[in-house]
Amino acid sequence: MSHLHPVKVVTPQRSHQEMLKDHKQILRNYFDSFITRGLSQKTTEVQQRFLEHWFEKIRVSDAKGERQIFIWEVMNLVEGRGRIKEFLMTLSTVDEDGQPCLRATTVRAYASYLERLFVSTLKSPYITGMETIASKYGPIENPFTGVEYPVHSRDLLRSERFFVTPEQILELLVFLREVYPGLINRNLTAARLYAIVMLITETGMRSVEVINLDALGDDRDIFYHKKVIQTRFGKGHNSSGSQTRVMPLGNRPAITLMEYERVVRPQFHNHLIEPSLFLTLKGTRLSYGTLRDSFTRLIEAARKHGVNLPPKLTIHDLRASFATNYLEENPEKFWRLMELLGHISPSSTCLYIRSRGDSRALSMKLARTSQAGRCGLTTRVYNT
């Protein structure tokens, strides 16, 4: 952005100090809304740092000299739209080997930070009190109107995502329980990983949801008597913050977790103080980085010992495998699967599903046979 030449703008007859103060106040109003929406401190800091830096790097010149651009100058349907297009083109440039300097998902994330700011400002176009931006600096619009985003990751074929069958999952769990502890000489961490793999493959929970489960106190998330487990750290929708949901807890994960809580967890430090269900050897909450690295080492060892697994299987692929396996067993329960995965949009759920040709052909073969339906009809209606 810094290479862009300053553009001449016409501004109201106000001092630079006054305009800068108003600009910062508008941004502050937006950042304050993060608190009421329950966004995390990390999300707030990342977006605040990006947005403040973005306006500072865009340089314009007026009668008083060169300065940063202000939000109402960008929220102009003609000049602002051109500025946004130029910004996206700058981010999408390619380097010497012909590859984009930034991934499309990164460019889209930056664009979404900006557009959310503009949309929010249009909904609440105030500076201070009841004084509006339009009354002081002229009309404003969303400059993203008519501007195309980079392709979203959900629009691309996820060829890099791997799915494992129930048979492969069972083979992995047997290896993890019977062989892996002896290879790494760490029964505790192997047992912990076994419980986590079992939980994800049986419930479809996200890794971040699993590591944030609590076992102690009022915030305990496992309820064996009700056969449910809850998560309070699901992915938010449209920056609404973490979402809570309750999922059924089947017999296999329930038995595994009960055994883990009874035998394994008490051997970790701070098990009576730290509420985390899954602890480190030091007695702190298990981090995603540690879980990811542990799973990677497990997959490498399993493949070396002949377990039939894809070479680049990740911990998140287990969630996708749950979705595919669930829908194969329950083809009529797509909407239920959406709820289990914590998705708002059906398109998000579709990313986690792969159609296996054999199963699809088998399903069509069964559909064309004479079967007594719920209404009693046995005619081969699908053949007509």
Secondary structure as the mmCIF struct_conf table of DSSP 4:
data_model
#
loop_
_struct_conf.conf_type_id
_struct_conf.id
_struct_conf.beg_label_comp_id
_struct_conf.beg_label_asym_id
_struct_conf.beg_label_seq_id
_struct_conf.end_label_comp_id
_struct_conf.end_label_asym_id
_struct_conf.end_label_seq_id
TURN_TY1_P TURN_TY1_P1 SER A 2 HIS A 3
BEND BEND1 LEU A 4 LEU A 4
HELX_LH_PP_P HELX_LH_PP_P1 HIS A 5 PRO A 6
STRN STRN1 VAL A 7 LYS A 8
BEND BEND2 GLN A 13 GLN A 13
HELX_RH_AL_P HELX_RH_AL_P1 HIS A 16 THR A 36
TURN_TY1_P TURN_TY1_P2 ARG A 37 GLY A 38
HELX_RH_AL_P HELX_RH_AL_P2 GLN A 41 LYS A 57
BEND BEND3 ILE A 58 ILE A 58
STRN STRN2 ARG A 59 ASP A 62
TURN_TY1_P TURN_TY1_P3 ALA A 63 LYS A 64
STRN STRN3 GLY A 65 GLN A 68
HELX_RH_AL_P HELX_RH_AL_P3 ILE A 71 VAL A 74
BEND BEND4 MET A 75 MET A 75
TURN_TY1_P TURN_TY1_P4 LEU A 77 VAL A 78
HELX_RH_AL_P HELX_RH_AL_P4 GLU A 79 LEU A 91
TURN_TY1_P TURN_TY1_P5 SER A 92 SER A 92
STRN STRN4 VAL A 94 VAL A 94
TURN_TY1_P TURN_TY1_P6 GLU A 96 ASP A 97
BEND BEND5 GLY A 98 GLY A 98
STRN STRN5 PRO A 100 PRO A 100
BEND BEND6 CYS A 101 LEU A 102
HELX_RH_AL_P HELX_RH_AL_P5 ALA A 104 LYS A 123
BEND BEND7 SER A 124 SER A 124
STRN STRN6 TYR A 126 TYR A 126
BEND BEND8 ILE A 127 THR A 128
TURN_TY1_P TURN_TY1_P7 GLY A 129 MET A 130
STRN STRN7 THR A 132 THR A 132
HELX_RH_AL_P HELX_RH_AL_P6 ILE A 133 TYR A 137
TURN_TY1_P TURN_TY1_P8 PRO A 143 GLY A 146
HELX_LH_PP_P HELX_LH_PP_P2 VAL A 147 HIS A 152
HELX_RH_3T_P HELX_RH_3T_P1 SER A 153 ASP A 155
BEND BEND9 LEU A 156 LEU A 156
TURN_TY1_P TURN_TY1_P9 SER A 159 GLU A 160
HELX_RH_AL_P HELX_RH_AL_P7 PRO A 166 GLU A 178
TURN_TY1_P TURN_TY1_P10 VAL A 179 VAL A 179
HELX_RH_AL_P HELX_RH_AL_P8 TYR A 180 ILE A 184
TURN_TY1_P TURN_TY1_P11 ASN A 185 ASN A 185
HELX_RH_AL_P HELX_RH_AL_P9 ASN A 187 THR A 203
HELX_RH_AL_P HELX_RH_AL_P10 SER A 207 ILE A 211
TURN_TY1_P TURN_TY1_P12 ASN A 212 ASN A 212
STRN STRN8 ASP A 214 ASP A 214
BEND BEND10 LEU A 216 LEU A 216
HELX_RH_3T_P HELX_RH_3T_P2 GLY A 217 ASP A 219
STRN STRN9 ILE A 222 PHE A 223
HELX_RH_3T_P HELX_RH_3T_P3 TYR A 224 LYS A 226
TURN_TY1_P TURN_TY1_P13 LYS A 227 LYS A 227
STRN STRN10 VAL A 228 GLY A 234
HELX_LH_PP_P HELX_LH_PP_P3 LYS A 235 GLY A 236
BEND BEND11 HIS A 237 HIS A 237
TURN_TY1_P TURN_TY1_P14 ASN A 238 SER A 239
STRN STRN11 GLN A 243 PRO A 248
HELX_RH_AL_P HELX_RH_AL_P11 ASN A 251 GLU A 259
HELX_RH_PI_P HELX_RH_PI_P1 TYR A 260 VAL A 264
HELX_RH_3T_P HELX_RH_3T_P4 ARG A 265 GLN A 267
BEND BEND12 PHE A 268 PHE A 268
TURN_TY1_P TURN_TY1_P15 HIS A 269 ILE A 273
STRN STRN12 SER A 276 SER A 276
BEND BEND13 LEU A 277 PHE A 278
STRN STRN13 LEU A 279 LEU A 279
TURN_TY1_P TURN_TY1_P16 LEU A 281 LYS A 282
BEND BEND14 GLY A 283 THR A 284
STRN STRN14 ARG A 285 ARG A 285
HELX_LH_PP_P HELX_LH_PP_P4 LEU A 286 SER A 287
HELX_RH_AL_P HELX_RH_AL_P12 TYR A 288 LYS A 304
TURN_TY1_P TURN_TY1_P17 HIS A 305 GLY A 306
TURN_TY1_P TURN_TY1_P18 PRO A 311 LYS A 312
HELX_RH_AL_P HELX_RH_AL_P13 ILE A 315 GLU A 329
TURN_TY1_P TURN_TY1_P19 PRO A 331 GLU A 332
HELX_RH_AL_P HELX_RH_AL_P14 PHE A 334 LEU A 341
TURN_TY1_P TURN_TY1_P20 GLY A 342 GLY A 342
BEND BEND15 ILE A 344 SER A 345
HELX_RH_AL_P HELX_RH_AL_P15 PRO A 346 CYS A 350
TURN_TY1_P TURN_TY1_P21 LEU A 351 TYR A 352
HELX_RH_AL_P HELX_RH_AL_P16 GLY A 357 ALA A 367
TURN_TY1_P TURN_TY1_P22 ARG A 368 ARG A 368
BEND BEND16 THR A 369 THR A 369
TURN_TY1_P TURN_TY1_P23 ARG A 374 CYS A 375
BEND BEND17 THR A 379 THR A 379
HELX_RH_3T_P HELX_RH_3T_P5 VAL A 381 ASN A 383
#
